[in-house]
Amino acid sequence: MRAAADRKQKPVWALWANPIFRRYCKSRLRPKGLGVMLMMTLIVTGFAFALARAIALHELDPIDAARIPVIPILVIQGIILFFLGTGQVAGGMTAEGDEGVIDYQRLAPMSPLAKTFGYLFGLPIREYVLFLSTLPFTIWSFWEGQIPLFVAGQLYGGVLSSVILYHLTGLVAGTVLKNRRWAFLVSMGAIFFLYTVVPQIAKFGLVYFKYLTLYPIFEESLPYLVPQDAGAVVETAQRLLPPARFFNLNLPQAVFTLLSQGVFSLAAVVMVWRRWKLSESHLLGKVWSVALFAWIQILLLGNALPLIAGGDLFPSRNLGGMFNRFVDPIWEPEAMEAVLMAGVYGVVTLTLLLILLVVITPEYDTQVRGWRRVHKLGQKRLPFFGDSSSSFWWAGVMILLGTIGWFVFTKNIIESHWFFGEVKVFSAVAFALSLVTAGFGWQAILEWKGRRAGTLVFILLGVVPILIGVVMAVSNEALRVPAIWIGSISPLAGPVLAAINEVSIADFPRDVERAAPPAFWFWQCLLLFGAVRLIAASRQQKKALREVSVQ
């Protein structure tokens, strides 16, 4: 009895006493399975190290030559931890669910957080050992290359933070998705998206998203990872780049990256923790979802607004890279890219809204269980903060927050010293309308018919019209007006058209300027009418559920 009590009192961070972690250490670190992978890792890493150093010694001194292998080894370490480790977490968690181990673990006398940490660090334990086997090459390169200790600390601190975030993403995917292959693909797709699409989105004014990757810390450390002469050039060029800004605060890239990734890691931990508490619960509660939405809006604005005055927020400045500042010192942003940035901000806000509504909106079965519990406890209504209650009012709060953030972002860009334009308060109506029609319509579909019907509507109404419009616009300039009208059917096109209509500082083709406003208002009014009908149908279903749940 005393031994059992002692096990219960072990802290969450005591991984050596965590049964889940110890089980995976025994199963995944067996010599038969680990030996081959360890040998291959050492061979590949040793080859990359020796080849890079040997080539560098022909032209560089020993100190500079010792720095050359650092980046190739870092790439190998990233493949091991980012891709293999994340895939193992996602696929392993799904396999645990298929085999019924997850249901067994729910009965174990451990806290949900201890179970989360056990799987988080236990499933990829082999990948951690493979990573550790490559560190002697890294340590030698850092020592012989005279790379400062603080650079090593911030670089590999960023690696560890990114690894935890990506492994938590895999853990969430493995918890939610029942198919092991899909869990693996989703987690891999998320990492691919972060390192390919997100850096491009960052160049269109949403700079914050690049801090979810290792890029900012790597760029800050780059002067010490290349030969000294090249490092001095890179360091001089980096002085022209703005620091990580959060309103009036100037933060080192490493600090802001760790803070940004920490917020999303915390959200992922909460998701898994809620599923351990109750398998049918939503990934996030309604308060958590609204708080996360608000926090992302604050981070987007806090990171973007200080960069407007110096022009570092605009795509033409970022797409040219740091050397664009030397080549074109009299650079000025184009008005059209400011309008595009306002539209992209609206699309990202709408996308985040739709994702969070999928998380917090109860489907039919959840609502039935909620009403049965209400009747059983003798209550009259569903708990406002419960998973089974409607997400309608929470959607309204997020729409309001998104409209405010979008309006503030657009107003600060257009009324800056670059354009001296004006964004009227009425523009917020157009911004809000594009979020209201899509947000409330999406919420009503999910609550009325469920996620399968919502996915079908999203594809047919949200994606297909845009694809058709793009093909028509590219194939023939004479078809641009019909393309705008067809593309405007999609609620996803609403934010871009709202920005084009309400921000009148750019000169678009005359046919576009004539077609965009009527197309936007016509389809938005129809979508608003459809959203109202869907909300009414959803409310009728709620009334019927009260009677069904009693039976």
N, C-alpha and C positions, 0 to 999 in steps of 0.2 A: 504493500500500500504506500509506504513511504517513497519507494522508487518511482511509482506512478505519479505521486504528488510532485516529486522533484522534476519529472519530465514535463509536467504541466507548467511549472514555473520557469522553464527555460525561456530566455528572451527571444524575440523574433529574429534578431540578428545573429544568434548562435547557430550558424548553419551546420557546424559539426555535430550538433545534437538534433538536427532536423531529420526525421525519418525519411521524408521524401527525397531530400538532398542526398542522404547516405545511400538510399536505394539506387539512385542513378549513378552515384560514384562507383558502386559495386558492379552495376550492369554495363555501363558505358566505358569504364576504364579497365576492363579485362585485357590482359596482354594480347590475346588473340585478335580482338577487334581494334585495339588502340595501336598495336605495333606497326601494322602496315601503313596506317594513316600518318603516324609519327615519322616513320622512315621517309615517306613521300614528301611530307612537309619539310623535313630537314634537308632532303636532297634539293628540292625546288628552291628553298630559301638560300641554302648554301651556294647553289649555282648562280642565283641572281646576285647575291652578295659578291661572290668572287669575280663574276663577269663584269659587273659595274665597276668594281674597284680596279680590276686589271686594265680595262679600257681607259679609265680616268688617270691612271698612273703614267700613261704615255704623254699626257699634256699638262698635268697638274702636279702640284707639290703634294706630299703625303697628307697634309691636313685637309686640303680641299678634296683630294681623292677619297678620303675616308667619309666625307659627307655624301658622296654620290649614291651609295647604296641605300641611304635612309628612305628615300621615296619609294623605290621598288619594293623594299621590305614592308613599308607601310601599306602598299597596295595589296600584298599577299596577306598581311594581317587583316585588312579590311574584308577581303574575300572570305577568310576563315570565320571572322566574328559576325560581320554584317549579313552575309548571304547564307553561309552554311549554318551558322548558329541560329539565325532567325528562322530559317526553314525547319531546323530540327525542333525548335520550340513550338512552332505552329503545327507541324505534322505530329509531333509527339503528344501534344495536348489533345489533338483530335483522336489519335489512337487510344489514348487513355479513356476518352469518352466512349469510343466504340466497344472497348473491352469491359466496360462497366467499372473500371477502377475509380473513376471520378465519384460515382455514387458511393463506393466503399469509403473513399477518403472523406466524404461529407460526415461520416459517422466517427471519424478519428477525433480524439480529444486534443485538437490543435485549433488555434485561432485562424480565421480566414487569411490574415496577413501572413502568418507562418506558412500556410499551405501555398500561398502565392509566391513567396520567396523561395520555398523549396523547389517548385517547378521552374521558376525563373532562372535560378542558378544551377539546378540539377540537370534539366534537360540538355543544356548546351555545355555540360562539364567537359566533354571530350574536346570541344572546340576551344574552350579556355586553356586546356592543357596544350593543345597544338599551338595556340597563340603564345603561351609561355615558352614553348620550345624555340620560338623565333627571337625571343628577347635578347639572348646573348649576342646575336649579330647586331641588333639595334644598339645595345649598350656599348659594344666595341666601337661602332661607328660614331656614337655620341662622344665617347671618351677620346678617341684619336682625332676626331674632327673638331674637338674643342667647342662643342655646342653647349651653351649655358644650361645649367640645371633647370632654370625656370622655364626654358623653352620645352624641355622634355616633360616637365610637369604639366604645363598647359596643353601641350599637344596630346599626351596620352590621357590626361584628365578629360579632354574633349572626346577622345576615342571611347573611354569608359562610359561617359554620359550618353553618347550616341548609341553605343551597344545596348545599354539598359533600355533606352527608349525604343529601339527597334525590336529587341527581344520582347518587351512588353506588348508591342504591336502584334508580334507573332502569337503571344499568349492570348491576347484578346481575339485574334482571328481564329485560333484553335479552339477557344472556348465557345465562340458563336457559331462557327461553321461546322457542320457535321461531316463534311467530306474532307478527307485528309489532303487530297490533291488541291482542292479549292483553297483550303487554309494556307497551303504552301504558296500557291500562286498569288493570293491576295497579299500575303506578307512580302513576297518578293516584288510584287507590283508596287507596293507602297514605298519600298526603298528605291526602286527604279524611278518612281515618280519624284521622290525627294531630290535625287541627284541629277535628274535630267530636265523635268518640267519646272520644278520649283525655282531653280536659278533663273530661268527665263521669266517666270512670273515676277520675280524680285526686280527685274529690270524695268517692269511696267508700274513701278510705284509701290508695290507691296514688298518692301525690302525685308520685312520681318521674317518672312517664311524661309529665307536662306539660313537663318539661325537654327533651323531644325536639322541642319546638316553639319558636316565637319568643315565645310569650306571656309567660313570666317576664321576659325582658329588656325587652319592650315595656311591660309594666306598671311595671317599675322606672324606665323612662325617661319614662313618661307625664306626670309633673308638669312636665316641660320642653317637652312637645310641644303643650300647650294654653295658653290665656291665663294670665297670671301669677296672677290671683286664683283661677281654677279650679285651677291647678296647686298653689297653696298648700293648698287644701282636699284635693286628692287626696293630696298629700304627708303631710298630717296623718293622713288615714285610713290611709295605707299603713304608718304607724308602729305601727298596731294589728295588722298582719299579721306573721306570723313570718318570719324570714329563711330562706334555704335552709339546712337543717340536715343534717349528716351525723354522726350520733351526737353527740359533744360539740363539734363544730366549727360555727361560724357562718360561712357563706360568702355573698358577694354573689350575687345571682341570676345575673348575667352569668357569673361564674366557674364556678358549678356547672352552668349550662347548657352552657358550652363543654366542660367535662370530660365531662358525660354524653353529649353528641353526639359527642365525640371517640372515646369507646369504641366506639360503634356504627359510626362511620365507619371505624375501624381494622378492625373485624370485616368490614365490606363490602369493604375493600381486600384483606383476606386471602382472601375468597371469590373475587374476580376474579383475584387472583394465582394461586390454586390452579388455576383453570380455564385460565389461560395456561400454566402448567407442564404440565398434562395435561388434555386436554379431557374425559376420562371421570371425573376425580376428583370427589369430593364437595365441596360448597361449603365445608364446614368439616371439619377432622379431628376425631377423637373427643376428643382432649385440649382442643382449642380450644372445642368445643361444651360440654363439661362446665365448663370455666373460665368461659365466657360465662354459663352457667346459674347458677353459683355467684356470679359477680360481680353479676348482676342481683338475686339474692336478697339479697346484702349491701347493695346500693344501696337496694332497697325497704325493708329493715329500718332501715338507717342514716338514711334520709330520713323514715320514718314514726314510729318509736318516740319521738323527741324531741318530737313534736307532740302526743302523747297527753295529757301533764300539763296543757297549756293548753287542751285541747279543740279545737285547730285541725285535727285529723285527721278529725273526724266529719262526716258528710254534712250534717246539719241546720245545722251552723255554716257550712259552705262554700256550701251552696245558697242561704243567705240573703245571701251577699256580705259585703263589709266593713262595710256599714251596719247589718247585723244586730247588730253589737256595740254600736251606739248604741241601737237600738230595744229590745233584749232583753239587758240587762246581767246578768240572773240566769239566763241560759240554762244548761241541762243536757242532755246527750245522752240519747237514748232507748235502752233496752236492746235493742230490736229492731234498731236500726241497727248496734249492735255485732256482733250475730249475723250480720247481712247482710254487714258488712265482712269478717268471718272467712270467710264463704262465697265472697265475691268474690275474696279473696286465694287461696283454694284453686283457684278456676276459672282465674284468671290463671296460677297455677303449673302447673296441668295443661295449659293451652293451650300454654304455652312448652315444656313437656316434649314434647308431641306434635309440635310444629313441629321441634324439634331432633332428634327421633327420625327424622322424615322425611329430615332432612339427612344423618344419619350411618349409617342402616341400609342395608346393601347389598342390592340386588335380585339376582335369579337370575343374570343375565348377569355382574354384577360378581363374584359368588361363583365362577362358573365360571372367569373370567379369573384370579382370585386363585389358585385351586387349580392351574390349569395352570402358572402362574408358579412356584408352590411345587414342583411335580413337576420342572419344568425346572431349577430351581436345586438339586434334590436335598434339599429340606427336608421336614420332617414335618408341619408345621402352618402355618396362616396367621399372618402377623405380627399381634401383638396390637393394635398401633396402626394397622394398615393399613386402607384403605377397605374391602377385601374381607372383613375379619374381622367376626364377629358384634358387634352393638351391645348384646347382652343385659346384660353386666356394667356397661356404661356407663349403660344405662337404670337399673340398680339404684342406681348412685351418684347419679344425678340425682334419683331418687325419694327416696333418703335425705336429700339436701340439701333438697329441696322440703318434705319432712315436717318437718324441723327448723325451716326458716324459717317455715312455716305455723304450727307449734305455738308458736314464740316470739312471733310476731305476735299470735296469739289470746290467749295467756297474758298478755301485757303489757296488752292492752286490757281483758280481762275482770277481771283482778286489779288494775286501776288504782283510784285513789281515787274514780272516777266510779261504779263498780259494786260493788267489794269482793266480786266473785265468786271462783270457784275453777275452774281448769282442771286436771283430774287427768291424770296421765301416761298413763292408759289411753286418753284422748282421742286421743293420738298414734296409737294403733292404728287407730281409725276413719279418721283423716286418711290414714295410710299405706295402708290398704286401698283407699280410693277412688283413690289414685294408682297403686297396684300393679295393680289389675284393669285400669284403663284403659291405663297405661303399658306393662306387659308384654304385654297382649293386642294393643295397637297395634303394638308392636315385632315380635311374632311374625307378625302378618298381613303387615306390610311385608316381612319377611324370607322368608316362605313364598310369598305370592302376589303381592307387588309393590304399587305405589302405586295402580294402577287399582282393584284389589280393595279396598285399604284405603279409597279414597275412597268406594266404594259402601257399604262397611260403616259408614263414618263418617256418611253421609247417612241410611241406613236405621235404624241403631242409635243414633246419637248425636243426630241432629237431629229426625227425624220423631216419636219419642215425646214430646219436649219440646213440639213444636208441637201435637200432639194434646192433651196434658195442659193446656196453656195455654188452648186453645179450650174444653175441657170445664169448666175451673175458672171461666172468665169467663162462660160461657153460663148456668150454674146452680150455686148454692151447694151444692145437694144432691149435685152430682157432684164435689165437691172431693176426697173420699177416693179414688174411682176415678181421678181426675186425678193424684193423688200416686202411686198405684201404677203408672200407665202412664208418667208422666214419669220415675219412678225407674229405668225400664229403661235410660235413657240414662246412660252413664258420665259425661257432662258434668254431670249433675245430682248426682252423688255428693258433690262437695265442699260444695254448699249443704246437702244433707240431713245430711251429717256434722256441719256446724256447728250445725244446728238440734238434732240429737240430743245433742251433747256439750256445748253451751253452754246451760245451763238457767237463764238470767237473764231471758229474755223470755217474756211470756205470749202464746202463739199461740192461735188458736181450738182448742177442745178436740178437734174431729175431726182437725185437722192434727197436734196433739201425739200423738194415738193412732195415726194412720196412718203418720206419718213413720218412726219407729224400725223397725217390722217391715218396711216397704217397703224401707228402706235396707239392712238386714241380709240380707233375702231375696234381693234382686237382686244385691247385692254378692257374696254367696256363689255365686250362679249365674254371675256374671261371672268370679269367681275360678276356678271350675271350667272355664269356657270358655277362660280365659287359659292354664290348665295344659294343656288339650288342644291349644291352638294352639302352645304352646311345644314340646310333644312332637312334633307334626307337623313343626314347623320343624327340630327336631333330626334327625328321620328323613330329611328332605330333605338336610340337611348331609352325612349319612353317604352318601347316594346320590350326592351331588355329587362326592365323592372318587373314585368309580369312573367317573362320567361324564367327569370332567375329564381322565382318563388317556387316554381313547379319542380 
